[in-house]
Amino acid sequence: MTNEIATLYPLKRFEESNFNLHKQNLEYLRQTRNSSKEFMTRYQDTITVEMQENWYNNLSSNIIPYIFVISEMDVIFYSCGYGIIKMENDIAMLTGVIDESNRGKGFGRQLFLDLIEEAKKNTNKIHLEVLDTNKRAINLYKSLGFIETIIKNNIIHMNLEL
């Protein structure tokens, strides 16, 4: 990264402070997810606007979506990715995507470091899934301390050793 500062914000924060920005961020999340759907371990179909709105409006309290925002010299802000933490049985399941135009700049590492810090506020059991073909992500996760626990079909399950 250069002089850019990356910050993780709960999507809900934008809903409470600026509804138009919230809608833009929700649409950004949908578009970014759709452009990266080949990396998804569970649902790889295209998400429509209606599906996204339905998902967000019916989120259970154990799922927190985040927008990953970049600022440069405290002036220009733009979204460069998103993350989701889903809590199940005292385990935090992490998901995150950096949009294609911002990959290779260290933002993926920062996104997951931030997601891990958020998850650690609720648990010390952190898990994620990754396709076995996504070598770049696998290498990132291993460098953050995740270890492979199960490989089933083409999905690698990884846990963070804290």
Stockholm file with secondary structure:
# STOCKHOLM 1.0

chainA/1-162         MTNEIATLYPLKRFEESNFNLHKQNLEYLRQTRNSSKEFMTRYQDTITVEMQENWYNNLSSNIIPYIFVISEMDVIFYSCGYGIIKMENDIAMLTGVIDESNRGKGFGRQLFLDLIEEAKKNTNKIHLEVLDTNKRAINLYKSLGFIETIIKNNIIHMNLEL
#=GR chainA/1-162 SS CCSEEEEEEEHHHHHHHCHHHHHHHHHHHHHHHHHTGGGCSSCCSCCCHHHHHHHHHTCCTTEEEEEEEEEETTTEEEEEEEEEEEEETTEEEEEEEECGGGTTSSHHHHHHHHHHHHHHTTCSCEEEEEETTCHHHHHHHHHTTEEEEEEETTEEEEEECC
#=GC SS_cons         CCSEEEEEEEHHHHHHHCHHHHHHHHHHHHHHHHHTGGGCSSCCSCCCHHHHHHHHHTCCTTEEEEEEEEEETTTEEEEEEEEEEEEETTEEEEEEEECGGGTTSSHHHHHHHHHHHHHHTTCSCEEEEEETTCHHHHHHHHHTTEEEEEEETTEEEEEECC
//
